[in-house]
Structure formats: structure tokens, C-alpha cells
Amino acid sequence: MKVLVIFGGVSPEHDVSRASAASVLRNIDREKFSVTAVGITKKGRWLLTDASPEAVEDGSWEDGDVKDVLYSPARDGLGGFYIDGKRYLPDVVFPVLHGENGEDGRLQGMLSLAGIPFVGCGTASAAVCMDKAFTKQVCASAGIPMADWIFVTADEVFESVGLAVERTEKKFSYPVFVKPANTGSSVGVSKAGNRKELVCALGEAAKYDGRILVEEYIDGRELEVAVLGNGKAEASGVGEILPSRDFYSYEAKYVDGTSGLVFDPELPEGKAEELRKTALRVFALLDCRGLSRVDFFLRKSDNAVIFNEINTLPGFTGISMYPKLFAKCGIPYGELITRIIMLAAEERGLRGENG
């Protein structure tokens, strides 16, 4: 089976994507899959590379032997990727991409036009799950418990930040969380403990997106559940994040390297099963496919399970929670990659469509 691994991209999560892709390239079963790698530079150039996983991870792959890659969305026998004028049509694309243009439905739509199977959610599901505001609106309609929030636009921030602050303070007491609607890996996310910090947080979030969420602060434990499957998905056990900073920021995830991960943590009776069931419910509600990581808070005051967000292309780095959770379930890293790829082939084949 021909598998195309795509990594990099123009989003702020470019470096995380490279780290994830390096891990995938190290562990994918080369006896089952013929692997081709295409990297997208930070400027958006698509390049074929045969670089080592180490070169992919540190970014030096761009200095090696690379070739430009073009793409045709046609379905008339001419669709696919073109390298030196020769057509390459993979059986499955594994988009090891995070954030903008990678997991927000854009790449999924592009591949769907040519009918190329790909790992992960379809176009609509990927777009909704990537946008935290849309995710909240869909989940709220189904009664999924979540942190309360208000929606702010970047235009509001730039034109009259005082009004945005006033709306926030009318709704919430400090601290609050401020999040760009369409980033992952906690890029642009801030915790604001007063008015001055809120103004700074809104400005920071507006750098990354025109849509911003301001959320109430939940004093709770940070818990995650991994999900694998298509129509009949399975949930992993529960993992707990012990952030090395005030919250699980980008730096706490990828820079410090000191945040703790606890598997099957001690929880109040029945809460582990509630977390797993809620993760599967959210996965199904948002029409997810293949894989996702569902993040929660367990509120300390009453042990309520609070849904935080869903990540449809979770990190695959050496410290990422998703593969570690399934390793604890008896599915080692390499086998997990194989199952994810086969789920993509099965899903697109059985349904007769690629979106």
C-alpha cells in the first residue's frame, strides 16, 4: 500500500508537525507500506524528500535532495501529485499536520476533490472540530457540559478592546482563558488574571485568528481520552496532564519537556467510565473518523466532567499523549499507525466517498 506522509505547513504548529512526522516515519511498518514523504515549508512550498526522520525533526530536510510537488484535483485519471512531471497517486495520505491548512478541513477538501483516501475526519467534521466556537455550539446543542464562554472578534479587539473587556468582566470573574478559535497545541492561548492581562491576552489571540473565545476558568484536573475507529470507535484509558507551568501551554507541552503524564490516575468512582463514554459521545456527535484526542477537566469542587476540546489530528511526538494512551491499552506505536492507516482505507472504500 502506497502511503504519503505530509508534514510541516504554514501554521504556527509547523515545528510540532515535524516532530510528529519524524516519529511516524521512524515507526511505520515498511514491510506493509511503501512510504513517500512530502514536506511543506513555512512559506508553503511542497517538496518531496527522502530525508531521515532526524532531518525532518530538526528542519534540515529542506537542505537535502528535494523536488517540487504539484497537485491536481481532477478525478479523470489525472488527479494526484506530480513530481518531475510524473503522476504519483497514493493509496492513503497520512496528513501529519497540525493547525491551519492541515486539520481544519482545507487539506481534507483538497484530497476529496481527487478522491484520494486520507487519515482522519472528513472535510466538514475537521472544520467544525478545529473551530472551538463551532465545536462548543454543536456540543452545547447536545447538552455536553462545558466551560461557559463568550465570542469576541479580532476586529473588536483592534477597534475597541475596552468593549471586549467590559463584556468579559460583565460575564466572568477573573481569571479567564483566552483562546484563538482555530489553533491547536495551545498556540496563542493565555490565562488572564486581571484587566491588564486580559487586554494582552486578547491582543495575543488576535495575532492568530479573527475569532476568539473567552472562557470561564475551571479549577480542575486536566484529563484526556484517546479515541480510535470509524463508526464503532474505541476509547483508551484516561490520562492526566500535570503541567509544568500555570496551565498546559505550548511551552509546557513542547519546550520545557517537564510536564507530567499520568496514566489511569486515581479518580472518584465511576468517573473514568464517564470520561470514556463522553469522549465517544463527542467523537460520534462531531462525525469524527479514524482518530481523535478528547480533552476534559474534572472540576475539583464537585467532580463534574467538563468537556474542553477535541483534537482530530493529535500530536504523535515521543511525548504525545495519544500514542502513549493506546500503548497502555496494548497497541504499540507501530501497530497504532497501521490501524489508523487501514481505518482510512476502509472508511473511504466502504462509504464510496472521500469527504
Order of alpha helices (4+ residues) and beta strands (2+ residues): beta-alpha-beta-beta-alpha-beta-beta-beta-beta-alpha-alpha-alpha-beta-alpha-beta-beta-alpha-beta-beta-beta-beta-alpha-beta-beta-alpha-alpha
